[in-house]
Amino acid sequence: MRQVSNSPLPTFVVTDPIEAARELALRLRDLVAEQPNFVLGCATGHTPISTYQQLAGLASSRAIFGGLRTFNLDEYHGLASDHPGSFESFMRRHLFAPLDLSPERTLFPRCCEGESPVQAAERFETKIQESGGIDLQLLGIGRNGHIAFNEPGSARDSRTRLVELTASTRAANAPDFPDGTPVPTGAMTMGIGTILDARRLHVLAFGVHKAEIVRRALREPASREIPASFLREHEQVELWLDDAAASSL
Ligand code: PGA
């Protein structure tokens, strides 16, 4: 592992993403062992899968993570939680089932029956506050610079809300809907302000297709056009890249 010396935030580069996954899983295990009521912010997408596999594979995980609470960054709007393309299904498959976490410990921004998106968003934010706040948020970066579903144009102080997905994001996620269900046009997402409230952020980006947006997020002035650029404001943020994602720095 090497550190990028001239980056505006601590930036670690590994040869193989599995190295980052192992390191993050061990760190998380230690953090949760020290603080059994730990609150973890979870991300979906291809990037965090290896970290979840490593976490699930740690021999002591089930015992240690029993008190864990999680909040997910985002969820499709109008998609049943048990649809195979939902982020809830994704998290159950990759992390919650292996850790034996019950649904009450894992919260997603989604509307309950009869609830409006505004009410659901307020409930979600309130639950985060009642839990004491997110101790560590895992994050990926979209090719267009989005974090969670905060697409370009999202405000720095945005909070949890219903958003419309861009065509590029829907196209990127289409492989998760092989049954012919169209990718939903909307999603509920934590806002950028919500994300920046987490006590720590661990941001992951792997692959050459992320190199250009990683460069822009670190090197261009922070702006709404590149939501990931706002991560530089956080005092406890780390960026984990592989050589390919770091190749334009
Ligand atoms: P990915 O998505 O992990 O599938 O690349 C990241 C993101 O869109 O935030």
Residues whose N, C-alpha, C, O or C-beta is under 5 A from the ligand:
A	BS01	PGA	T44 G45 H46 T47 G140 I141 G142 H146 A148
